[in-house]
């Protein structure tokens, strides 16, 4: 016996296996020449148990998303018809591993990567770029079991930071008081406000000039604007959509509160609205802010332009004491 060297003699079963392999190879060559195929193709088919073609393309299974996550994405896309970036912004907090490329591949696999033509041809007019501190102010009525409640709302055009208060009436005194509290609530200087022509914000067009204006003086809302160096702009009469940001935010608040739930008392309604506005300011990622929250947008604005923000030492008076967002007046 010679160790370390391979014996040249074959065992009986090895010889049998070798002869069967040679006969199989010869049969494959015969079949290949008979049908005009490659020998490797014949050998591959002879080794299969079925006659159906095996998939040769890329595997469609995702290595990032689970089947349940893909089902959520597909259903969300079909129901909302939102663009790719909007879907990403809405679902990235829900699906941890979701990236833009993974989302695009998922939509392609399910044949919904392109929106219908009618959803892509619409073009929206964008607002002109302004510095932080341009506030849209409006009022709206919230219905509850005991009647209606007036909600005043202010939203910054740039940071989207929102502030709300509740009043029993929408008069000029309430409008002026709300503006004072807006100036105190926002951490930066308000340089411009845009309102409609409602009684809480402006006089009737016929009373804006002439003897009445000279005797009574400016509207009380304008007096507060003059006191704080704020430019007051009015929307064009009978064109409420020019104050669209405030109107859209009013609708957003209603859809999340009075249109979705029933409230038996004022306390539960106010609590729900204030909770929603707080979550919106500190947790809602907005496409208009490149998927940042209003709070993050304010922080970035402070880093880039600290001079636009009010100093803590300038808020010593009672009317200028900063209060939490959406504090209700008694």
C-alpha positions in Angstrom: 0.0 0.0 0.0 1.5 3.3 -1.0 0.2 6.2 1.0 0.0 9.7 -0.5 -0.5 8.4 -4.0 -3.8 7.8 -5.8 -4.3 4.3 -6.9 -4.6 3.8 -10.7 -7.0 0.9 -10.2 -10.8 1.8 -10.1 -13.2 0.2 -7.7 -16.1 -1.7 -9.3 -18.9 0.9 -8.6 -16.7 3.8 -9.8 -16.2 2.0 -13.1 -20.0 1.5 -13.4 -20.6 5.2 -12.7 -18.0 6.2 -15.3 -19.5 4.0 -18.0 -23.0 5.4 -17.3 -21.7 9.0 -17.5 -20.0 8.2 -20.8 -23.1 6.6 -22.2 -25.2 9.7 -21.0 -22.8 12.1 -22.6 -22.8 10.1 -25.9 -26.6 10.1 -25.9 -26.7 13.9 -25.2 -24.4 14.4 -28.2 -26.7 12.4 -30.4 -29.7 14.4 -29.2 -27.8 17.7 -29.7 -26.9 16.9 -33.2 -30.4 15.6 -34.0 -32.2 18.8 -32.8 -29.5 21.3 -33.6 -28.8 22.2 -29.9 -25.8 22.7 -27.8 -24.7 19.7 -25.7 -24.8 21.8 -22.5 -28.4 22.7 -23.2 -29.3 19.0 -23.6 -27.5 18.1 -20.4 -29.3 20.9 -18.6 -32.7 19.7 -19.7 -32.0 16.1 -19.0 -31.2 17.1 -15.4 -34.6 18.7 -14.9 -37.7 17.0 -13.5 -40.2 19.4 -15.3 -40.4 20.7 -18.9 -41.4 24.3 -18.1 -38.9 27.1 -18.6 -37.1 28.3 -15.5 -37.0 32.1 -15.0 -33.7 33.5 -16.3 -34.2 37.2 -15.6 -33.6 39.2 -12.4 -35.3 38.0 -9.3 -38.3 40.3 -8.6 -38.2 39.8 -4.8 -37.1 42.9 -2.9 -34.2 42.5 -0.5 -35.2 45.7 1.4 -39.0 45.6 1.7 -41.1 42.9 3.1 -44.3 41.7 1.3 -46.4 43.5 3.8 -44.5 46.7 3.3 -44.8 46.5 -0.4 -48.6 45.9 -0.1 -48.9 49.1 2.0 -46.9 51.1 -0.6 -49.0 49.8 -3.5 -52.3 50.4 -1.8 -51.3 53.9 -0.6 -50.2 54.8 -4.1 -53.3 53.5 -5.8 -55.6 55.4 -3.3 -53.8 58.7 -3.2 -52.2 59.0 -6.6 -49.4 61.0 -5.1 -46.1 61.6 -6.8 -43.0 59.6 -5.8 -41.5 62.1 -3.4 -44.9 62.7 -1.7 -45.3 58.9 -1.1 -41.8 58.8 0.2 -42.4 61.6 2.6 -45.7 60.1 3.9 -44.4 56.6 4.4 -40.7 57.0 5.4 -41.7 57.2 9.1 -43.9 54.1 8.9 -41.4 52.0 6.8 -38.0 52.2 8.3 -36.0 50.8 5.4 -37.8 52.8 2.7 -35.5 54.8 0.4 -36.3 56.6 -2.8 -34.7 54.0 -5.0 -36.4 51.1 -3.1 -39.8 52.9 -3.5 -39.2 53.5 -7.2 -38.3 49.8 -7.8 -41.4 48.7 -5.8 -43.7 50.8 -7.9 -42.1 49.6 -11.1 -42.5 45.9 -10.1 -46.2 46.5 -9.6 -46.7 48.6 -12.8 -47.7 51.8 -11.1 -44.5 53.8 -11.4 -46.3 56.3 -13.7 -49.3 58.4 -12.7 -52.2 58.9 -15.0 -51.8 61.7 -17.5 -54.4 63.9 -15.8 -52.6 63.8 -12.5 -49.3 65.1 -13.9 -50.4 67.9 -16.3 -51.7 70.1 -13.5 -49.3 72.9 -12.5 -49.7 74.8 -9.3 -48.8 78.4 -8.9 -46.1 78.9 -6.3 -45.9 81.8 -3.8 -43.2 84.4 -4.2 -40.2 83.8 -2.0 -40.2 85.9 1.2 -38.2 86.2 4.4 -39.5 84.4 7.5 -42.1 86.4 9.3 -44.8 86.7 6.7 -48.0 85.6 8.4 -51.4 84.6 6.9 -54.2 85.2 9.3 -57.8 84.0 9.0 -60.7 82.9 11.2 -63.1 80.0 10.9 -66.0 78.5 12.8 -65.9 75.1 14.5 -69.2 73.4 15.2 -69.8 71.4 18.4 -72.7 70.0 20.4 -73.3 73.4 22.1 -73.1 75.6 19.1 -70.1 77.1 17.3 -66.7 78.4 18.3 -64.6 80.9 16.4 -61.0 79.9 15.8 -58.4 82.5 14.8 -55.4 81.0 12.9 -52.0 82.4 11.9 -49.5 80.5 9.7 -46.2 81.7 8.5 -45.7 81.5 4.8 -42.1 80.4 5.1 -41.8 78.2 8.2 -45.4 77.0 8.2 -45.5 77.5 11.9 -49.1 77.7 13.1 -50.8 79.4 16.0 -54.5 79.2 16.9 -56.8 80.8 19.5 -60.5 80.4 20.3 -62.9 83.3 20.8 -66.7 83.6 21.1 -66.9 86.2 18.4 -64.9 87.3 15.3 -65.0 91.1 16.0 -62.3 93.7 15.6 -61.4 93.6 19.3 -60.8 89.8 19.1 -58.8 90.3 15.8 -56.5 92.9 17.4 -56.0 90.8 20.5 -55.1 87.8 18.4 -52.5 89.7 16.4 -50.8 90.9 19.7 -50.6 87.2 20.8 -49.3 86.2 17.4 -46.4 88.7 17.7 -45.7 87.3 21.2 -46.0 83.6 20.2 -43.7 83.6 17.2 -40.0 83.6 18.1 -39.1 85.9 15.2 -40.3 89.3 14.1 -43.5 89.4 12.1 -42.9 91.9 9.3 -46.0 91.3 7.1 -49.5 90.0 7.7 -52.1 89.0 5.0 -55.8 88.9 5.9 -59.1 89.0 4.1 -61.5 92.0 4.3 -63.4 90.7 7.2 -64.7 92.9 10.0 -62.0 91.5 12.4 -59.2 92.8 10.2 -60.3 95.8 8.2 -63.0 98.5 7.8 -65.5 98.3 5.0 -64.1 99.7 1.7 -66.5 102.7 1.9 -65.1 103.6 5.4 -61.4 103.4 4.6 -61.3 107.0 3.4 -63.2 110.2 4.0 -64.6 111.8 7.1 -65.3 108.5 8.9 -61.7 107.4 8.7 -60.4 110.8 9.8 -62.7 110.9 12.8 -62.4 107.2 14.0 -58.8 106.7 12.9 -57.3 103.4 11.6 -58.9 100.1 12.3 -57.8 98.7 15.6 -56.1 95.8 13.8 -54.0 98.3 11.8 -53.1 100.2 15.0 -51.5 97.0 16.4 -49.7 96.6 13.1 -48.4 100.2 13.3 -47.3 99.6 16.9 -45.2 96.6 16.0 -44.0 97.8 12.6 -46.0 95.3 10.6 -47.1 95.8 7.0 -50.8 94.9 6.7 -51.9 93.5 3.3 -55.4 92.7 2.3 -56.6 90.2 -0.2 -58.6 91.4 -3.2 -62.3 91.6 -2.4 -64.2 88.5 -3.4 -61.0 86.6 -4.0 -60.5 84.6 -0.8 -58.1 82.1 -2.5 -55.4 84.7 -2.4 -55.1 83.9 1.3 -55.0 80.2 0.5 -52.4 79.1 3.0 -54.5 80.2 6.0 -57.7 78.8 4.4 -56.0 75.5 3.6 -54.7 75.2 7.2 -58.2 75.9 8.5 -59.5 73.1 6.4 -56.7 70.8 7.6 -57.6 71.5 11.2 -61.3 70.8 10.5 -60.6 67.6 8.7 -58.6 66.3 11.7 -61.1 67.4 14.3 -64.8 68.4 13.8 -65.2 66.5 10.5 -63.7 63.3 12.0 -65.0 63.3 15.5 -68.0 64.4 17.5 -67.3 66.6 20.6 -69.8 66.9 23.5 -68.2 69.9 25.1 -65.8 72.8 24.4 -63.0 71.4 26.5 -62.6 68.3 24.4 -62.8 70.2 21.2 -60.2 72.8 22.2 -57.9 70.0 23.6 -58.1 68.1 20.3 -57.4 71.2 18.1 -54.4 72.3 20.2 -53.0 68.8 20.3 -53.2 68.6 16.5 -51.6 72.0 16.0 -48.8 71.1 18.3 -48.1 67.8 16.5 -48.2 69.7 13.2 -45.6 72.2 14.3 -43.2 69.7 15.9 -43.8 66.4 14.1 -45.3 66.9 10.7 -42.8 66.6 7.9 -43.9 68.9 5.0 -43.0 68.6 1.4 -42.9 72.5 1.1 -40.1 72.4 3.7 -38.2 69.6 2.0 -39.7 67.1 4.5 -38.7 69.1 7.6 -41.1 70.0 10.4 -42.0 73.7 11.0 -39.9 73.6 14.1 -36.9 72.3 12.2 -37.4 75.0 9.6 -37.4 77.7 12.3 -34.2 76.2 13.8 -32.5 76.3 10.3 -33.7 79.9 9.8 -32.2 80.9 13.1 -28.8 79.4 12.2 -28.8 81.2 8.8 -30.2 84.6 10.0 -30.3 85.1 13.8 -31.0 88.8 13.3 -34.6 88.0 12.2 -35.4 86.6 15.7 -36.5 88.5 18.7 -34.2 88.7 21.7 -35.4 87.3 25.0 -34.8 90.6 26.7 -37.3 92.3 24.5 -40.3 90.3 25.8 -40.5 91.5 29.3 -43.9 93.2 29.1 -47.1 91.3 29.8 -48.4 91.5 26.2 -45.1 90.2 24.8 -44.6 87.2 27.0 -44.2 84.1 24.8 -46.8 81.5 25.4 -47.2 78.0 24.2 -48.6 77.6 20.7 -52.3 77.7 20.6 -53.0 78.9 24.2 -56.7 79.7 24.6 -57.8 83.1 25.9 -60.1 83.0 28.9 
